Amino acid sequence: MRGIVDALLTNASSAYIPKGCVADLILPEVKVDQYTGKLGGYGKGHLRIENTVIGGAGKYRRVQPIVRTTQSFEVEGHGLSGLVTKNDYKNVKDPFDAEKDETMGLSTILLLEKEKGLADALGSTSIITQNTTLSGTSQLSDYTNSDPVAKFKDARAAIRAGCGAAADTAILDYEVAEVLRYHPMLLDALGFKFARPGGLNDQELAKVLGVKRIFIPDCMYNSAKEGQTDVLAPVWGKNVIFAVVPESAQKYQISMGYNIRLNDGAPRKVYTQPVFNPPGSTDILVEDEYDMLLADATAAYLIKDAVA
């Protein structure tokens, strides 16, 4: 009888690497020179209707249209390190790669931390104070009783009343999007009452949401504590977030927030350095520096627990 050693496949391996993350894409990016500073803003005095009629020798009525405000930001560093030992280099064989695997693991943790941080902030009713929480038959997964058209209309109206600008963006998790694609009321709203194979596509979904663009993140995270059985859960929960989010940062604009970075900053830098204790090892460091500044809560609306 001959013993057989099972060989690893060298051109395939199994791992879940989050791909559908959107935190770096949602908020317009602003580059700064210092780690701390202030974002300038204006009040709404210039929007007040005044009597501007003049005539004869009358003086122009003097008003104070501009009230300037500031909001502090702080670019924080986020970093993790991992050790690749001499034994790892010898024992880890194709398709595994000691350094690449360690870098992938560290980078994924940093990526998910940023994604979950923004998702939790936008899913918090204490931060996004314009909100509604659905339950029971009002949840949009109830195709018989729920009214998504009315909920979306209320969300857009609240944003316009709060900040003056119309919502242009919506963020909804993959699972939420899948529910909405087949909602009879939304299909009917676009003239697909009797047949729509595959449900609404992304462009049609944006249309019924009443926005120009949508983000549909499908990233998952491990919600179990270390040592417990792994449980994957959606990072963005079961919410729908409407917002005013320009594609680029400019002066005199409304935006729910900004992704603030240093001028020489880039998402997730990787460094390696030799370590001599234990000998022959390499320390891999991954870092990211940013401030996801939510500058104007009136430019956002949260539909919490949109689906069951």
C-alpha positions in Angstrom: 0.0 0.0 0.0 1.5 3.3 -1.1 0.9 6.6 0.8 -0.2 9.6 -1.2 0.4 13.2 -0.2 -2.4 15.4 -1.4 -1.0 18.3 -3.4 -2.5 21.8 -3.2 -3.9 23.4 -6.4 -1.5 26.1 -7.4 -3.9 28.1 -9.6 -7.0 28.3 -7.3 -7.8 29.0 -3.7 -10.9 29.7 -1.6 -11.4 33.0 0.2 -14.0 35.7 0.6 -12.4 39.1 -0.2 -14.9 42.0 0.1 -15.2 43.7 -3.3 -18.4 45.7 -3.1 -17.2 48.4 -0.7 -18.2 52.0 -1.4 -16.9 54.1 1.5 -14.1 55.5 -0.6 -16.6 56.3 -3.4 -19.5 58.0 -1.7 -18.2 61.2 -0.2 -16.3 63.7 -2.4 -12.6 63.8 -1.5 -10.9 66.8 -0.1 -7.1 66.9 0.1 -5.5 68.9 3.0 -2.0 69.8 4.2 -2.6 69.3 7.9 -4.1 66.7 10.1 -6.5 69.1 11.7 -8.4 72.1 10.4 -11.8 73.6 9.8 -14.4 73.2 7.0 -16.0 76.6 6.2 -19.7 76.9 5.8 -22.5 79.5 5.4 -25.8 80.0 7.1 -29.0 80.6 5.3 -29.4 84.3 5.6 -28.8 84.8 1.9 -31.9 82.8 1.2 -34.3 85.1 3.0 -36.8 87.1 0.9 -36.2 90.8 1.5 -37.8 94.0 0.2 -35.4 95.2 -2.4 -37.5 98.0 -4.1 -35.6 101.3 -4.4 -36.7 104.7 -5.8 -35.9 108.4 -5.8 -33.3 109.4 -3.3 -34.0 106.5 -1.0 -31.0 104.6 0.4 -30.4 101.0 -0.3 -31.6 98.8 2.6 -28.6 97.3 4.3 -28.8 93.6 5.2 -26.4 91.0 6.5 -26.7 88.1 4.0 -23.6 86.1 4.9 -23.1 84.3 8.2 -19.9 82.2 8.2 -19.5 79.0 10.2 -16.7 76.5 10.7 -16.7 72.8 11.5 -13.6 71.0 12.8 -12.1 67.9 11.1 -9.2 65.6 12.2 -7.5 63.2 9.8 -6.8 60.1 12.0 -4.4 57.3 11.3 -5.6 53.7 11.2 -3.0 50.9 11.1 -2.3 47.3 11.7 0.8 45.1 11.5 1.5 41.4 11.0 4.6 39.2 11.2 5.8 36.8 8.6 8.4 34.5 10.1 11.2 32.5 8.6 9.1 29.4 9.1 6.3 30.9 7.2 8.5 31.6 4.2 9.6 27.9 4.3 6.3 26.3 5.0 3.8 28.4 3.0 3.6 27.0 -0.5 1.6 27.9 -3.6 -1.2 28.8 -3.9 -0.5 30.5 -0.6 1.9 33.3 -0.4 3.2 34.3 3.1 3.6 38.1 2.5 0.7 38.6 0.1 -1.7 36.7 2.3 -0.7 38.7 5.4 -1.1 42.0 3.4 -4.5 40.9 2.1 -5.7 40.1 5.6 -4.5 43.4 7.1 -5.8 45.5 4.2 -9.2 43.8 4.4 -9.6 44.5 8.1 -8.8 48.2 7.5 -11.1 48.4 4.5 -14.0 46.8 6.5 -13.3 49.1 9.5 -13.8 52.2 7.3 -16.8 50.7 5.5 -18.5 49.7 8.8 -17.7 53.0 10.4 -19.4 55.0 7.7 -22.3 52.5 7.4 -22.9 52.6 11.2 -22.9 56.5 11.2 -25.3 56.7 8.3 -27.5 54.1 9.9 -27.7 55.9 13.2 -30.9 57.8 14.0 -28.9 60.0 16.5 -26.6 61.1 13.7 -29.0 61.2 10.7 -31.8 62.9 12.6 -34.1 63.0 9.6 -35.3 59.4 9.6 -38.0 56.9 9.9 -37.9 53.3 11.2 -40.1 50.7 9.5 -41.6 47.6 11.1 -44.1 44.9 10.3 -46.3 45.6 7.3 -44.7 49.0 6.6 -41.4 47.3 5.7 -40.8 47.3 2.0 -40.4 43.5 1.9 -44.2 43.3 2.5 -45.2 43.6 -1.1 -48.9 43.7 -0.2 -49.1 46.5 2.4 -46.0 48.6 2.1 -45.8 51.9 0.1 -42.2 52.5 -1.0 -43.1 55.3 -3.4 -44.5 57.3 -0.5 -41.5 56.6 1.8 -39.1 57.7 -0.9 -41.1 60.8 -1.6 -41.1 61.7 2.1 -37.3 61.2 2.3 -36.6 63.4 -0.7 -39.0 66.1 0.6 -37.3 66.1 4.1 -33.9 66.6 2.5 -35.0 69.5 0.3 -36.8 71.1 3.2 -33.7 70.6 5.4 -30.8 71.8 3.2 -32.5 73.3 0.2 -31.0 70.8 -2.3 -32.6 67.8 -3.9 -31.3 64.3 -3.0 -29.1 63.0 -5.8 -27.8 59.8 -4.2 -29.1 56.7 -2.5 -27.2 53.9 -0.7 -28.8 50.5 -0.1 -27.4 47.1 0.6 -27.5 44.3 -2.0 -30.2 42.5 -0.1 -32.4 45.6 0.2 -31.9 46.3 -3.6 -32.9 42.7 -4.4 -36.2 43.2 -2.5 -36.9 46.5 -4.2 -36.2 45.2 -7.7 -39.4 43.0 -7.5 -41.7 45.3 -5.5 -45.0 45.4 -7.4 -45.6 49.1 -6.7 -42.1 50.0 -8.1 -42.6 47.8 -11.1 -45.9 49.4 -11.7 -44.4 52.9 -11.4 -42.2 52.2 -14.4 -44.9 50.5 -16.4 -43.8 46.9 -15.7 -46.9 45.8 -13.8 -47.3 42.5 -15.6 -43.9 41.4 -16.6 -40.3 42.4 -15.9 -37.9 39.4 -16.1 -35.0 39.9 -13.6 -36.7 42.8 -11.9 -35.6 46.4 -12.1 -32.0 47.1 -13.2 -29.8 49.6 -11.4 -30.7 52.5 -13.6 -34.5 51.8 -13.2 -34.0 51.4 -9.4 -32.3 54.8 -9.3 -35.3 56.3 -11.3 -37.9 55.0 -8.8 -35.8 56.1 -5.9 -35.8 59.6 -7.5 -32.0 60.0 -7.6 -29.3 60.3 -10.2 -27.0 57.6 -8.8 -27.2 54.7 -6.4 -24.6 52.7 -4.5 -25.3 49.1 -3.8 -22.6 47.7 -1.5 -22.6 43.9 -1.2 -19.7 43.6 1.3 -20.1 41.3 4.4 -18.2 41.2 7.7 -17.7 38.5 10.3 -20.0 39.5 13.2 -18.9 36.7 15.5 -16.4 37.3 18.2 -13.0 35.6 17.9 -13.2 32.0 18.8 -16.9 31.7 18.0 -18.5 30.2 14.9 -18.1 32.6 11.9 -21.3 34.5 11.1 -21.3 36.8 8.0 -23.6 39.8 8.1 -24.1 42.7 5.6 -22.0 45.8 6.5 -24.7 48.2 5.5 -27.6 46.5 7.3 -31.1 46.7 5.9 -31.3 50.5 5.5 -31.9 52.9 2.7 -30.0 56.2 2.9 -30.9 59.2 0.7 -28.4 62.0 0.5 -27.0 65.0 -1.3 -23.5 64.0 -2.4 -21.7 65.8 -5.2 -19.3 63.8 -7.2 -16.5 66.3 -6.5 -15.8 68.9 -3.8 -16.3 72.5 -4.7 -17.0 75.8 -3.0 -20.6 76.9 -2.4 -22.1 73.5 -2.4 -24.3 71.2 -0.2 -22.9 67.8 0.7 -23.7 65.3 3.4 -20.0 65.0 4.0 -16.5 64.8 2.7 -13.7 62.2 2.7 -10.8 64.3 4.0 -7.2 63.1 3.2 -3.7 64.5 3.3 -2.3 65.8 0.1 0.2 62.9 0.0 -2.3 60.4 1.3 -3.6 57.3 -0.5 -5.9 54.6 0.6 -4.1 51.8 2.5 -0.4 52.2 2.2 1.7 49.1 2.8 5.2 49.0 4.3 7.5 46.1 5.0 10.6 46.0 7.2 13.0 43.2 8.3 12.7 42.0 11.8 15.5 40.3 13.7 13.5 38.9 16.6 12.7 36.3 15.5 15.5 36.3 12.9 14.6 36.2 9.2 11.1 37.7 9.7 9.3 40.5 8.0 7.0 43.0 9.7 4.1 44.1 7.3 2.4 47.3 8.2 -0.8 48.6 6.5 -2.1 52.1 7.2 -4.8 54.5 6.1 -5.4 58.1 7.1 -8.7 59.9 6.7 -11.7 61.6 8.3 -15.1 60.7 7.0 -16.6 64.0 8.0 -20.4 64.1 8.0 -20.8 67.9 7.5 -24.5 68.4 7.1 -27.1 65.9 8.5 -29.9 67.9 6.9 -28.6 66.6 3.5 -29.4 63.0 4.4 -32.4 60.9 5.3 -32.4 57.4 6.8 -35.1 54.7 6.2 -34.0 52.3 8.9 -34.9 48.6 8.8 -36.4 49.1 5.3 -36.8 45.4 4.8 -37.5 42.5 7.2 
